[in-house]
């Protein structure tokens, strides 16, 4: 049988903070949509949200978008 490998966080103080980038956009019908992208670094969260926003914009799904950042302490 296979073994379960637990998710490992980096072993430094930054690992105690979870960063969230919230992507909000207006779709073709003018309705507001929202997605959250969480990661252990602010850069990773922002990159995930930015890539998704770019994809939505290029395919014409998003008229406008906004990315908000938040950090949360994880104990």
mmCIF file of the N, C-alpha and C atoms, coordinates in Angstrom:
data_MODEL
# 
_entry.id   MODEL 
# 
loop_
_atom_site.group_PDB 
_atom_site.id 
_atom_site.type_symbol 
_atom_site.label_atom_id 
_atom_site.label_alt_id 
_atom_site.label_comp_id 
_atom_site.label_asym_id 
_atom_site.label_entity_id 
_atom_site.label_seq_id 
_atom_site.pdbx_PDB_ins_code 
_atom_site.Cartn_x 
_atom_site.Cartn_y 
_atom_site.Cartn_z 
_atom_site.occupancy 
_atom_site.B_iso_or_equiv 
_atom_site.pdbx_formal_charge 
_atom_site.auth_seq_id 
_atom_site.auth_comp_id 
_atom_site.auth_asym_id 
_atom_site.auth_atom_id 
_atom_site.pdbx_PDB_model_num 
ATOM 1   N N  . UNK A 1 1  ? 0.831   -1.179 0.000   1.00 0.00 ? 1  UNK A N  1 
ATOM 2   C CA . UNK A 1 1  ? 0.000   0.000  0.000   1.00 0.00 ? 1  UNK A CA 1 
ATOM 3   C C  . UNK A 1 1  ? 0.878   1.245  0.000   1.00 0.00 ? 1  UNK A C  1 
ATOM 4   N N  . UNK A 1 2  ? 0.321   2.337  -0.526  1.00 0.00 ? 2  UNK A N  1 
ATOM 5   C CA . UNK A 1 2  ? 1.049   3.593  -0.545  1.00 0.00 ? 2  UNK A CA 1 
ATOM 6   C C  . UNK A 1 2  ? 1.008   4.273  0.804   1.00 0.00 ? 2  UNK A C  1 
ATOM 7   N N  . UNK A 1 3  ? 1.941   5.142  1.017   1.00 0.00 ? 3  UNK A N  1 
ATOM 8   C CA . UNK A 1 3  ? 1.969   5.872  2.284   1.00 0.00 ? 3  UNK A CA 1 
ATOM 9   C C  . UNK A 1 3  ? 1.430   7.285  2.070   1.00 0.00 ? 3  UNK A C  1 
ATOM 10  N N  . UNK A 1 4  ? 0.912   7.870  3.119   1.00 0.00 ? 4  UNK A N  1 
ATOM 11  C CA . UNK A 1 4  ? 0.392   9.229  3.064   1.00 0.00 ? 4  UNK A CA 1 
ATOM 12  C C  . UNK A 1 4  ? 1.519   10.180 3.434   1.00 0.00 ? 4  UNK A C  1 
ATOM 13  N N  . UNK A 1 5  ? 1.787   11.124 2.555   1.00 0.00 ? 5  UNK A N  1 
ATOM 14  C CA . UNK A 1 5  ? 2.832   12.113 2.808   1.00 0.00 ? 5  UNK A CA 1 
ATOM 15  C C  . UNK A 1 5  ? 2.141   13.426 3.167   1.00 0.00 ? 5  UNK A C  1 
ATOM 16  N N  . UNK A 1 6  ? 2.313   13.917 4.392   1.00 0.00 ? 6  UNK A N  1 
ATOM 17  C CA . UNK A 1 6  ? 1.646   15.158 4.785   1.00 0.00 ? 6  UNK A CA 1 
ATOM 18  C C  . UNK A 1 6  ? 2.235   16.356 4.045   1.00 0.00 ? 6  UNK A C  1 
ATOM 19  N N  . UNK A 1 7  ? 1.383   17.370 3.834   1.00 0.00 ? 7  UNK A N  1 
ATOM 20  C CA . UNK A 1 7  ? 1.834   18.614 3.219   1.00 0.00 ? 7  UNK A CA 1 
ATOM 21  C C  . UNK A 1 7  ? 2.823   19.292 4.152   1.00 0.00 ? 7  UNK A C  1 
ATOM 22  N N  . UNK A 1 8  ? 3.973   19.669 3.633   1.00 0.00 ? 8  UNK A N  1 
ATOM 23  C CA . UNK A 1 8  ? 5.004   20.300 4.467   1.00 0.00 ? 8  UNK A CA 1 
ATOM 24  C C  . UNK A 1 8  ? 5.045   21.790 4.212   1.00 0.00 ? 8  UNK A C  1 
ATOM 25  N N  . UNK A 1 9  ? 4.972   22.547 5.285   1.00 0.00 ? 9  UNK A N  1 
ATOM 26  C CA . UNK A 1 9  ? 5.112   23.993 5.186   1.00 0.00 ? 9  UNK A CA 1 
ATOM 27  C C  . UNK A 1 9  ? 6.575   24.357 5.361   1.00 0.00 ? 9  UNK A C  1 
ATOM 28  N N  . UNK A 1 10 ? 6.997   25.495 4.804   1.00 0.00 ? 10 UNK A N  1 
ATOM 29  C CA . UNK A 1 10 ? 8.369   25.945 5.025   1.00 0.00 ? 10 UNK A CA 1 
ATOM 30  C C  . UNK A 1 10 ? 8.634   26.122 6.519   1.00 0.00 ? 10 UNK A C  1 
ATOM 31  N N  . UNK A 1 11 ? 9.858   25.842 6.948   1.00 0.00 ? 11 UNK A N  1 
ATOM 32  C CA . UNK A 1 11 ? 10.197  25.875 8.379   1.00 0.00 ? 11 UNK A CA 1 
ATOM 33  C C  . UNK A 1 11 ? 10.717  27.237 8.814   1.00 0.00 ? 11 UNK A C  1 
ATOM 34  N N  . UNK A 1 12 ? 10.021  28.288 8.476   1.00 0.00 ? 12 UNK A N  1 
ATOM 35  C CA . UNK A 1 12 ? 10.422  29.616 8.927   1.00 0.00 ? 12 UNK A CA 1 
ATOM 36  C C  . UNK A 1 12 ? 9.175   30.386 9.357   1.00 0.00 ? 12 UNK A C  1 
ATOM 37  N N  . UNK A 1 13 ? 9.351   31.561 9.899   1.00 0.00 ? 13 UNK A N  1 
ATOM 38  C CA . UNK A 1 13 ? 8.234   32.327 10.462  1.00 0.00 ? 13 UNK A CA 1 
ATOM 39  C C  . UNK A 1 13 ? 7.165   32.657 9.429   1.00 0.00 ? 13 UNK A C  1 
ATOM 40  N N  . UNK A 1 14 ? 7.553   32.823 8.189   1.00 0.00 ? 14 UNK A N  1 
ATOM 41  C CA . UNK A 1 14 ? 6.592   33.140 7.132   1.00 0.00 ? 14 UNK A CA 1 
ATOM 42  C C  . UNK A 1 14 ? 5.537   32.044 6.996   1.00 0.00 ? 14 UNK A C  1 
ATOM 43  N N  . UNK A 1 15 ? 5.893   30.824 7.385   1.00 0.00 ? 15 UNK A N  1 
ATOM 44  C CA . UNK A 1 15 ? 4.961   29.702 7.238   1.00 0.00 ? 15 UNK A CA 1 
ATOM 45  C C  . UNK A 1 15 ? 3.743   29.831 8.146   1.00 0.00 ? 15 UNK A C  1 
ATOM 46  N N  . UNK A 1 16 ? 3.785   30.726 9.114   1.00 0.00 ? 16 UNK A N  1 
ATOM 47  C CA . UNK A 1 16 ? 2.660   30.899 10.025  1.00 0.00 ? 16 UNK A CA 1 
ATOM 48  C C  . UNK A 1 16 ? 1.619   31.876 9.488   1.00 0.00 ? 16 UNK A C  1 
ATOM 49  N N  . UNK A 1 17 ? 1.866   32.428 8.316   1.00 0.00 ? 17 UNK A N  1 
ATOM 50  C CA . UNK A 1 17 ? 0.948   33.389 7.721   1.00 0.00 ? 17 UNK A CA 1 
ATOM 51  C C  . UNK A 1 17 ? 0.441   32.836 6.393   1.00 0.00 ? 17 UNK A C  1 
ATOM 52  N N  . UNK A 1 18 ? -0.882  32.777 6.250   1.00 0.00 ? 18 UNK A N  1 
ATOM 53  C CA . UNK A 1 18 ? -1.488  32.334 4.997   1.00 0.00 ? 18 UNK A CA 1 
ATOM 54  C C  . UNK A 1 18 ? -1.935  33.578 4.241   1.00 0.00 ? 18 UNK A C  1 
ATOM 55  N N  . UNK A 1 19 ? -1.569  33.686 3.000   1.00 0.00 ? 19 UNK A N  1 
ATOM 56  C CA . UNK A 1 19 ? -1.900  34.848 2.183   1.00 0.00 ? 19 UNK A CA 1 
ATOM 57  C C  . UNK A 1 19 ? -3.023  34.493 1.222   1.00 0.00 ? 19 UNK A C  1 
ATOM 58  N N  . UNK A 1 20 ? -3.964  35.419 1.079   1.00 0.00 ? 20 UNK A N  1 
ATOM 59  C CA . UNK A 1 20 ? -5.095  35.207 0.189   1.00 0.00 ? 20 UNK A CA 1 
ATOM 60  C C  . UNK A 1 20 ? -5.214  36.387 -0.762  1.00 0.00 ? 20 UNK A C  1 
ATOM 61  N N  . UNK A 1 21 ? -5.337  36.088 -2.044  1.00 0.00 ? 21 UNK A N  1 
ATOM 62  C CA . UNK A 1 21 ? -5.614  37.106 -3.052  1.00 0.00 ? 21 UNK A CA 1 
ATOM 63  C C  . UNK A 1 21 ? -7.030  36.849 -3.553  1.00 0.00 ? 21 UNK A C  1 
ATOM 64  N N  . UNK A 1 22 ? -7.901  37.837 -3.414  1.00 0.00 ? 22 UNK A N  1 
ATOM 65  C CA . UNK A 1 22 ? -9.287  37.703 -3.859  1.00 0.00 ? 22 UNK A CA 1 
ATOM 66  C C  . UNK A 1 22 ? -9.440  38.401 -5.199  1.00 0.00 ? 22 UNK A C  1 
ATOM 67  N N  . UNK A 1 23 ? -9.859  37.640 -6.184  1.00 0.00 ? 23 UNK A N  1 
ATOM 68  C CA . UNK A 1 23 ? -10.065 38.161 -7.534  1.00 0.00 ? 23 UNK A CA 1 
ATOM 69  C C  . UNK A 1 23 ? -11.550 38.426 -7.723  1.00 0.00 ? 23 UNK A C  1 
ATOM 70  N N  . UNK A 1 24 ? -11.910 39.672 -7.995  1.00 0.00 ? 24 UNK A N  1 
ATOM 71  C CA . UNK A 1 24 ? -13.301 40.049 -8.272  1.00 0.00 ? 24 UNK A CA 1 
ATOM 72  C C  . UNK A 1 24 ? -13.367 40.551 -9.702  1.00 0.00 ? 24 UNK A C  1 
ATOM 73  N N  . UNK A 1 25 ? -14.424 40.175 -10.417 1.00 0.00 ? 25 UNK A N  1 
ATOM 74  C CA . UNK A 1 25 ? -14.559 40.653 -11.787 1.00 0.00 ? 25 UNK A CA 1 
ATOM 75  C C  . UNK A 1 25 ? -16.025 40.770 -12.177 1.00 0.00 ? 25 UNK A C  1 
ATOM 76  N N  . UNK A 1 26 ? -16.284 41.559 -13.226 1.00 0.00 ? 26 UNK A N  1 
ATOM 77  C CA . UNK A 1 26 ? -17.615 41.669 -13.806 1.00 0.00 ? 26 UNK A CA 1 
ATOM 78  C C  . UNK A 1 26 ? -17.655 40.780 -15.034 1.00 0.00 ? 26 UNK A C  1 
ATOM 79  N N  . UNK A 1 27 ? -18.663 39.899 -15.099 1.00 0.00 ? 27 UNK A N  1 
ATOM 80  C CA . UNK A 1 27 ? -18.761 39.017 -16.260 1.00 0.00 ? 27 UNK A CA 1 
ATOM 81  C C  . UNK A 1 27 ? -19.487 39.729 -17.408 1.00 0.00 ? 27 UNK A C  1 
ATOM 82  N N  . UNK A 1 28 ? -19.729 39.014 -18.490 1.00 0.00 ? 28 UNK A N  1 
ATOM 83  C CA . UNK A 1 28 ? -20.353 39.609 -19.682 1.00 0.00 ? 28 UNK A CA 1 
ATOM 84  C C  . UNK A 1 28 ? -21.745 40.170 -19.407 1.00 0.00 ? 28 UNK A C  1 
ATOM 85  N N  . UNK A 1 29 ? -22.464 39.565 -18.469 1.00 0.00 ? 29 UNK A N  1 
ATOM 86  C CA . UNK A 1 29 ? -23.813 40.023 -18.137 1.00 0.00 ? 29 UNK A CA 1 
ATOM 87  C C  . UNK A 1 29 ? -23.804 41.147 -17.097 1.00 0.00 ? 29 UNK A C  1 
ATOM 88  N N  . UNK A 1 30 ? -22.636 41.555 -16.651 1.00 0.00 ? 30 UNK A N  1 
ATOM 89  C CA . UNK A 1 30 ? -22.521 42.626 -15.670 1.00 0.00 ? 30 UNK A CA 1 
ATOM 90  C C  . UNK A 1 30 ? -22.640 42.174 -14.226 1.00 0.00 ? 30 UNK A C  1 
ATOM 91  N N  . UNK A 1 31 ? -22.643 40.862 -13.989 1.00 0.00 ? 31 UNK A N  1 
ATOM 92  C CA . UNK A 1 31 ? -22.716 40.340 -12.625 1.00 0.00 ? 31 UNK A CA 1 
ATOM 93  C C  . UNK A 1 31 ? -21.319 40.226 -12.027 1.00 0.00 ? 31 UNK A C  1 
ATOM 94  N N  . UNK A 1 32 ? -21.230 40.519 -10.731 1.00 0.00 ? 32 UNK A N  1 
ATOM 95  C CA . UNK A 1 32 ? -19.930 40.433 -10.065 1.00 0.00 ? 32 UNK A CA 1 
ATOM 96  C C  . UNK A 1 32 ? -19.655 39.001 -9.630  1.00 0.00 ? 32 UNK A C  1 
ATOM 97  N N  . UNK A 1 33 ? -18.449 38.539 -9.911  1.00 0.00 ? 33 UNK A N  1 
ATOM 98  C CA . UNK A 1 33 ? -17.996 37.201 -9.520  1.00 0.00 ? 33 UNK A CA 1 
ATOM 99  C C  . UNK A 1 33 ? -16.777 37.359 -8.624  1.00 0.00 ? 33 UNK A C  1 
ATOM 100 N N  . UNK A 1 34 ? -16.478 36.306 -7.845  1.00 0.00 ? 34 UNK A N  1 
ATOM 101 C CA . UNK A 1 34 ? -15.339 36.387 -6.926  1.00 0.00 ? 34 UNK A CA 1 
ATOM 102 C C  . UNK A 1 34 ? -14.712 35.014 -6.739  1.00 0.00 ? 34 UNK A C  1 
ATOM 103 N N  . UNK A 1 35 ? -13.383 34.978 -6.693  1.00 0.00 ? 35 UNK A N  1 
ATOM 104 C CA . UNK A 1 35 ? -12.625 33.754 -6.398  1.00 0.00 ? 35 UNK A CA 1 
ATOM 105 C C  . UNK A 1 35 ? -11.525 34.101 -5.411  1.00 0.00 ? 35 UNK A C  1 
ATOM 106 N N  . UNK A 1 36 ? -11.199 33.153 -4.550  1.00 0.00 ? 36 UNK A N  1 
ATOM 107 C CA . UNK A 1 36 ? -10.083 33.345 -3.620  1.00 0.00 ? 36 UNK A CA 1 
ATOM 108 C C  . UNK A 1 36 ? -8.956  32.395 -3.981  1.00 0.00 ? 36 UNK A C  1 
ATOM 109 N N  . UNK A 1 37 ? -7.729  32.921 -3.964  1.00 0.00 ? 37 UNK A N  1 
ATOM 110 C CA . UNK A 1 37 ? -6.531  32.132 -4.250  1.00 0.00 ? 37 UNK A CA 1 
ATOM 111 C C  . UNK A 1 37 ? -5.628  32.218 -3.023  1.00 0.00 ? 37 UNK A C  1 
ATOM 112 N N  . UNK A 1 38 ? -5.418  31.093 -2.353  1.00 0.00 ? 38 UNK A N  1 
ATOM 113 C CA . UNK A 1 38 ? -4.635  31.072 -1.112  1.00 0.00 ? 38 UNK A CA 1 
ATOM 114 C C  . UNK A 1 38 ? -3.302  30.379 -1.334  1.00 0.00 ? 38 UNK A C  1 
ATOM 115 N N  . UNK A 1 39 ? -2.268  30.880 -0.659  1.00 0.00 ? 39 UNK A N  1 
ATOM 116 C CA . UNK A 1 39 ? -0.925  30.300 -0.745  1.00 0.00 ? 39 UNK A CA 1 
ATOM 117 C C  . UNK A 1 39 ? -0.158  30.682 0.513   1.00 0.00 ? 39 UNK A C  1 
ATOM 118 N N  . UNK A 1 40 ? 1.006   30.076 0.678   1.00 0.00 ? 40 UNK A N  1 
ATOM 119 C CA . UNK A 1 40 ? 1.826   30.361 1.858   1.00 0.00 ? 40 UNK A CA 1 
ATOM 120 C C  . UNK A 1 40 ? 2.697   31.592 1.678   1.00 0.00 ? 40 UNK A C  1 
ATOM 121 N N  . UNK A 1 41 ? 2.782   32.140 0.454   1.00 0.00 ? 41 UNK A N  1 
ATOM 122 C CA . UNK A 1 41 ? 3.497   33.404 0.242   1.00 0.00 ? 41 UNK A CA 1 
ATOM 123 C C  . UNK A 1 41 ? 2.585   34.355 -0.519  1.00 0.00 ? 41 UNK A C  1 
ATOM 124 N N  . UNK A 1 42 ? 2.767   35.643 -0.292  1.00 0.00 ? 42 UNK A N  1 
ATOM 125 C CA . UNK A 1 42 ? 1.933   36.636 -0.972  1.00 0.00 ? 42 UNK A CA 1 
ATOM 126 C C  . UNK A 1 42 ? 2.186   36.634 -2.473  1.00 0.00 ? 42 UNK A C  1 
ATOM 127 N N  . UNK A 1 43 ? 3.411   36.352 -2.866  1.00 0.00 ? 43 UNK A N  1 
ATOM 128 C CA . UNK A 1 43 ? 3.761   36.325 -4.289  1.00 0.00 ? 43 UNK A CA 1 
ATOM 129 C C  . UNK A 1 43 ? 3.009   35.209 -5.008  1.00 0.00 ? 43 UNK A C  1 
ATOM 130 N N  . UNK A 1 44 ? 2.977   34.023 -4.408  1.00 0.00 ? 44 UNK A N  1 
ATOM 131 C CA . UNK A 1 44 ? 2.264   32.892 -5.021  1.00 0.00 ? 44 UNK A CA 1 
ATOM 132 C C  . UNK A 1 44 ? 0.771   33.181 -5.153  1.00 0.00 ? 44 UNK A C  1 
ATOM 133 N N  . UNK A 1 45 ? 0.173   33.743 -4.120  1.00 0.00 ? 45 UNK A N  1 
ATOM 134 C CA . UNK A 1 45 ? -1.258  34.054 -4.163  1.00 0.00 ? 45 UNK A CA 1 
ATOM 135 C C  . UNK A 1 45 ? -1.550  35.086 -5.250  1.00 0.00 ? 45 UNK A C  1 
ATOM 136 N N  . UNK A 1 46 ? -0.721  36.112 -5.330  1.00 0.00 ? 46 UNK A N  1 
ATOM 137 C CA . UNK A 1 46 ? -0.913  37.148 -6.342  1.00 0.00 ? 46 UNK A CA 1 
ATOM 138 C C  . UNK A 1 46 ? -0.720  36.598 -7.751  1.00 0.00 ? 46 UNK A C  1 
ATOM 139 N N  . UNK A 1 47 ? 0.280   35.741 -7.942  1.00 0.00 ? 47 UNK A N  1 
ATOM 140 C CA . UNK A 1 47 ? 0.514   35.154 -9.263  1.00 0.00 ? 47 UNK A CA 1 
ATOM 141 C C  . UNK A 1 47 ? -0.666  34.298 -9.713  1.00 0.00 ? 47 UNK A C  1 
ATOM 142 N N  . UNK A 1 48 ? -1.224  33.500 -8.808  1.00 0.00 ? 48 UNK A N  1 
ATOM 143 C CA . UNK A 1 48 ? -2.374  32.663 -9.164  1.00 0.00 ? 48 UNK A CA 1 
ATOM 144 C C  . UNK A 1 48 ? -3.566  33.530 -9.571  1.00 0.00 ? 48 UNK A C  1 
ATOM 145 N N  . UNK A 1 49 ? -3.837  34.582 -8.793  1.00 0.00 ? 49 UNK A N  1 
ATOM 146 C CA . UNK A 1 49 ? -4.964  35.464 -9.096  1.00 0.00 ? 49 UNK A CA 1 
ATOM 147 C C  . UNK A 1 49 ? -4.727  36.213 -10.403 1.00 0.00 ? 49 UNK A C  1 
ATOM 148 N N  . UNK A 1 50 ? -3.508  36.687 -10.623 1.00 0.00 ? 50 UNK A N  1 
ATOM 149 C CA . UNK A 1 50 ? -3.199  37.433 -11.834 1.00 0.00 ? 50 UNK A CA 1 
ATOM 150 C C  . UNK A 1 50 ? -3.319  36.548 -13.078 1.00 0.00 ? 50 UNK A C  1 
ATOM 151 N N  . UNK A 1 51 ? -2.837  35.310 -13.007 1.00 0.00 ? 51 UNK A N  1 
ATOM 152 C CA . UNK A 1 51 ? -2.947  34.389 -14.148 1.00 0.00 ? 51 UNK A CA 1 
ATOM 153 C C  . UNK A 1 51 ? -4.410  34.111 -14.489 1.00 0.00 ? 51 UNK A C  1 
ATOM 154 N N  . UNK A 1 52 ? -5.229  33.920 -13.461 1.00 0.00 ? 52 UNK A N  1 
ATOM 155 C CA . UNK A 1 52 ? -6.659  33.672 -13.686 1.00 0.00 ? 52 UNK A CA 1 
ATOM 156 C C  . UNK A 1 52 ? -7.334  34.908 -14.279 1.00 0.00 ? 52 UNK A C  1 
ATOM 157 N N  . UNK A 1 53 ? -6.995  36.092 -13.770 1.00 0.00 ? 53 UNK A N  1 
ATOM 158 C CA . UNK A 1 53 ? -7.569  37.340 -14.286 1.00 0.00 ? 53 UNK A CA 1 
ATOM 159 C C  . UNK A 1 53 ? -7.185  37.543 -15.748 1.00 0.00 ? 53 UNK A C  1 
ATOM 160 N N  . UNK A 1 54 ? -5.940  37.269 -16.066 1.00 0.00 ? 54 UNK A N  1 
ATOM 161 C CA . UNK A 1 54 ? -5.468  37.411 -17.447 1.00 0.00 ? 54 UNK A CA 1 
ATOM 162 C C  . UNK A 1 54 ? -6.220  36.461 -18.373 1.00 0.00 ? 54 UNK A C  1 
ATOM 163 N N  . UNK A 1 55 ? -6.411  35.235 -17.921 1.00 0.00 ? 55 UNK A N  1 
ATOM 164 C CA . UNK A 1 55 ? -7.138  34.244 -18.708 1.00 0.00 ? 55 UNK A CA 1 
ATOM 165 C C  . UNK A 1 55 ? -8.586  34.685 -18.946 1.00 0.00 ? 55 UNK A C  1 
ATOM 166 N N  . UNK A 1 56 ? -9.241  35.173 -17.890 1.00 0.00 ? 56 UNK A N  1 
ATOM 167 C CA . UNK A 1 56 ? -10.621 35.640 -18.022 1.00 0.00 ? 56 UNK A CA 1 
ATOM 168 C C  . UNK A 1 56 ? -10.722 36.821 -18.981 1.00 0.00 ? 56 UNK A C  1 
ATOM 169 N N  . UNK A 1 57 ? -9.754  37.707 -18.912 1.00 0.00 ? 57 UNK A N  1 
ATOM 170 C CA . UNK A 1 57 ? -9.751  38.899 -19.770 1.00 0.00 ? 57 UNK A CA 1 
ATOM 171 C C  . UNK A 1 57 ? -9.510  38.524 -21.233 1.00 0.00 ? 57 UNK A C  1 
ATOM 172 N N  . UNK A 1 58 ? -8.560  37.626 -21.480 1.00 0.00 ? 58 UNK A N  1 
ATOM 173 C CA . UNK A 1 58 ? -8.229  37.235 -22.852 1.00 0.00 ? 58 UNK A CA 1 
ATOM 174 C C  . UNK A 1 58 ? -9.367  36.489 -23.542 1.00 0.00 ? 58 UNK A C  1 
ATOM 175 N N  . UNK A 1 59 ? -10.125 35.690 -22.798 1.00 0.00 ? 59 UNK A N  1 
ATOM 176 C CA . UNK A 1 59 ? -11.229 34.941 -23.411 1.00 0.00 ? 59 UNK A CA 1 
ATOM 177 C C  . UNK A 1 59 ? -12.527 35.751 -23.425 1.00 0.00 ? 59 UNK A C  1 
ATOM 178 N N  . UNK A 1 60 ? -12.501 36.964 -22.904 1.00 0.00 ? 60 UNK A N  1 
ATOM 179 C CA . UNK A 1 60 ? -13.670 37.831 -22.953 1.00 0.00 ? 60 UNK A CA 1 
ATOM 180 C C  . UNK A 1 60 ? -14.689 37.602 -21.853 1.00 0.00 ? 60 UNK A C  1 
ATOM 181 N N  . UNK A 1 61 ? -14.352 36.813 -20.851 1.00 0.00 ? 61 UNK A N  1 
ATOM 182 C CA . UNK A 1 61 ? -15.284 36.535 -19.754 1.00 0.00 ? 61 UNK A CA 1 
ATOM 183 C C  . UNK A 1 61 ? -15.348 37.675 -18.742 1.00 0.00 ? 61 UNK A C  1 
ATOM 184 N N  . UNK A 1 62 ? -14.262 38.418 -18.588 1.00 0.00 ? 62 UNK A N  1 
ATOM 185 C CA . UNK A 1 62 ? -14.220 39.499 -17.595 1.00 0.00 ? 62 UNK A CA 1 
ATOM 186 C C  . UNK A 1 62 ? -14.127 40.845 -18.295 1.00 0.00 ? 62 UNK A C  1 
ATOM 187 N N  . UNK A 1 63 ? -15.033 41.753 -17.930 1.00 0.00 ? 63 UNK A N  1 
ATOM 188 C CA . UNK A 1 63 ? -14.967 43.107 -18.474 1.00 0.00 ? 63 UNK A CA 1 
ATOM 189 C C  . UNK A 1 63 ? -13.933 43.922 -17.707 1.00 0.00 ? 63 UNK A C  1 
ATOM 190 N N  . UNK A 1 64 ? -13.985 43.844 -16.383 1.00 0.00 ? 64 UNK A N  1 
ATOM 191 C CA . UNK A 1 64 ? -12.998 44.493 -15.510 1.00 0.00 ? 64 UNK A CA 1 
ATOM 192 C C  . UNK A 1 64 ? -12.702 43.546 -14.359 1.00 0.00 ? 64 UNK A C  1 
ATOM 193 N N  . UNK A 1 65 ? -11.562 43.753 -13.708 1.00 0.00 ? 65 UNK A N  1 
ATOM 194 C CA . UNK A 1 65 ? -11.245 42.916 -12.550 1.00 0.00 ? 65 UNK A CA 1 
ATOM 195 C C  . UNK A 1 65 ? -10.460 43.697 -11.517 1.00 0.00 ? 65 UNK A C  1 
ATOM 196 N N  . UNK A 1 66 ? -10.435 43.144 -10.303 1.00 0.00 ? 66 UNK A N  1 
ATOM 197 C CA . UNK A 1 66 ? -9.709  43.751 -9.188  1.00 0.00 ? 66 UNK A CA 1 
ATOM 198 C C  . UNK A 1 66 ? -9.153  42.630 -8.321  1.00 0.00 ? 66 UNK A C  1 
ATOM 199 N N  . UNK A 1 67 ? -7.942  42.811 -7.806  1.00 0.00 ? 67 UNK A N  1 
ATOM 200 C CA . UNK A 1 67 ? -7.317  41.822 -6.931  1.00 0.00 ? 67 UNK A CA 1 
ATOM 201 C C  . UNK A 1 67 ? -7.039  42.479 -5.578  1.00 0.00 ? 67 UNK A C  1 
ATOM 202 N N  . UNK A 1 68 ? -7.584  41.894 -4.511  1.00 0.00 ? 68 UNK A N  1 
ATOM 203 C CA . UNK A 1 68 ? -7.358  42.363 -3.138  1.00 0.00 ? 68 UNK A CA 1 
ATOM 204 C C  . UNK A 1 68 ? -6.528  41.322 -2.401  1.00 0.00 ? 68 UNK A C  1 
ATOM 205 N N  . UNK A 1 69 ? -5.626  41.791 -1.537  1.00 0.00 ? 69 UNK A N  1 
ATOM 206 C CA . UNK A 1 69 ? -4.735  40.892 -0.798  1.00 0.00 ? 69 UNK A CA 1 
ATOM 207 C C  . UNK A 1 69 ? -5.062  40.918 0.691   1.00 0.00 ? 69 UNK A C  1 
ATOM 208 N N  . UNK A 1 70 ? -4.902  39.747 1.326   1.00 0.00 ? 70 UNK A N  1 
ATOM 209 C CA . UNK A 1 70 ? -5.122  39.628 2.767   1.00 0.00 ? 70 UNK A CA 1 
ATOM 210 C C  . UNK A 1 70 ? -4.163  38.597 3.339   1.00 0.00 ? 70 UNK A C  1 
ATOM 211 N N  . UNK A 1 71 ? -3.699  38.846 4.541   1.00 0.00 ? 71 UNK A N  1 
ATOM 212 C CA . UNK A 1 71 ? -2.828  37.894 5.235   1.00 0.00 ? 71 UNK A CA 1 
ATOM 213 C C  . UNK A 1 71 ? -3.512  37.461 6.521   1.00 0.00 ? 71 UNK A C  1 
ATOM 214 N N  . UNK A 1 72 ? -3.363  36.185 6.860   1.00 0.00 ? 72 UNK A N  1 
ATOM 215 C CA . UNK A 1 72 ? -4.022  35.630 8.043   1.00 0.00 ? 72 UNK A CA 1 
ATOM 216 C C  . UNK A 1 72 ? -3.034  34.758 8.802   1.00 0.00 ? 72 UNK A C  1 
ATOM 217 N N  . UNK A 1 73 ? -2.977  34.942 10.106  1.00 0.00 ? 73 UNK A N  1 
ATOM 218 C CA . UNK A 1 73 ? -2.086  34.139 10.944  1.00 0.00 ? 73 UNK A CA 1 
ATOM 219 C C  . UNK A 1 73 ? -2.701  32.759 11.131  1.00 0.00 ? 73 UNK A C  1 
ATOM 220 N N  . UNK A 1 74 ? -1.895  31.716 10.916  1.00 0.00 ? 74 UNK A N  1 
ATOM 221 C CA . UNK A 1 74 ? -2.341  30.334 11.083  1.00 0.00 ? 74 UNK A CA 1 
ATOM 222 C C  . UNK A 1 74 ? -1.584  29.734 12.254  1.00 0.00 ? 74 UNK A C  1 
ATOM 223 N N  . UNK A 1 75 ? -2.306  29.269 13.248  1.00 0.00 ? 75 UNK A N  1 
ATOM 224 C CA . UNK A 1 75 ? -1.662  28.679 14.423  1.00 0.00 ? 75 UNK A CA 1 
ATOM 225 C C  . UNK A 1 75 ? -1.752  27.187 14.410  1.00 0.00 ? 75 UNK A C  1 
# 
